[in-house]
Amino acid sequence: MTRPTIGTALPPMISAAGLLLAVTAPLFAGDAATAVQAGGLALAMLVLVATGATPEAYAAVLFFAGAALLGTAPPDTVFSGFHSGAFWLVLSGLVFGAAARHAGLADRLARGAAGAFGRSYPALIAGLVAAGVALAFLVPAAVGRVALLVPIALALADRAGYPTGHPGRTGLVLAAALGTFFPPFGILPANVPNMILTGAADTLYDHHFGYGDWLLLHFPVLGMVKAVLLVGLLVRLFPAPPPVAADAMAQTAPADPRALTRLAVILGATLALWATDWLHGLKPAWIGLAAAALILTPRLRLVPADFIRTGLPVGTLLFIAAMLSLGAVIAASGLGDAMGAVMIAIAGFEPGADAANVYKLGLISTVVGLLGSLHGTPAILAPLAERMVAATGLPLDTVLMTQVLGFSTALLPYQSPPVIVALGLSGIGQRAAARAMLALGLITPLLIWPLDLVWWTLLGRI
């Protein structure tokens, strides 16, 4: 029997210390007891999630049980994540991903994009990144996109003559994983942190982000420019000779062509409704939920017959609900105000220095993301937005949007569950992924953020 090491025992010990802090807070914290309880519960959950010491579902249930038993916040606040639109948008994305894989739509799109650019190694890298970005418009869940693209990247590596351990194989896998994770932060429903921020803004401030407005603000720089930068970095970090076989994998016909057509129509209509939300006023979450209900209709046969019972990742949904609820609990307990005072004092915001203030807010978001998974960043920072507005003089919408600069700048694999999934599927080590993520993460504040500041200024947002 393997004995636990200090490294494996430390996260549970820190988590236990957080729980002890939460339980004993009424004995020593006085009026600040609820804030201390919220901090202890947040520490317990985020440490377990960030280190992978326990499954995300366990950390979520631990948080719900602790907050409910200790009375840290009213029950409707503790469980508010379940009635957030972001929760249902995540559910819809999981259904979309399952349907796209079952019907063959995602496979056809990914193979077609890779094949169109498959004449050289840099072209294969660019093709996989382009395929990942294209899939993000159809499949909101990044984990689902990674599950679709990484096997195709491995097959392309085999055909190109890049065996296990070859830099070209690593580059192709990371193109599929990072290409469908980082640039799609510019697409509202494409990544979970986006949806957690959307839900937190809705729950805390009754502030709604539009699909088209988010796309215009973030996708040109955080999406397209970052995608080009990622291609260049991967080609440079993991150089490889030209493929042995330049043409990409042949496309395969879906098991049921009629199912492919039906799914394409449903997803096309969903995308059209998302893009025109400014016209009809329907929230993206409810559009996605209606589409998911249609996809799940048994007679259409767009998902496996037992998908709801065996294919729906309940643990992921519990974790998303917990992260959404965490932001509301932090706000209700008073912890958000305490954290806000500390961050404002350290940052030294100056009203009127809008560009510098936006940059500082982005750095705060990046640092918070390092302390846990990216999912925790909007849950922790969204409750502080009003304090940041008062300190910077920026509009609430702009302050909230600066969080995207930070949680789209992950530096290490543990921050991103989709990247961890990709590494597990491919056998690529975390060291290789960390090289690429660190390089991209260090260049982003130096190149991408200044371009974003210029773009936001042209749009009149700062």
Salt bridges, closest charged atoms under 4 A:
ASP107 OD1 - ARG111 NE 2.64
ASP158 OD1 - ARG169 NH1 2.75
ASP202 OD1 - HIS208 ND1 3.45
ASP202 OD2 - LYS283 NZ 3.31
ASP206 OD1 - HIS208 NE2 3.26
ASP213 OD1 - ARG461 NH1 3.22
ASP256 OD1 - ARG258 NE 3.70
ASP256 OD2 - ARG262 NH2 3.89
ASP337 OD1 - ARG387 NH1 3.87
ASP397 OD1 - HIS207 NE2 2.87
ASP397 OD2 - ARG461 NH2 2.02
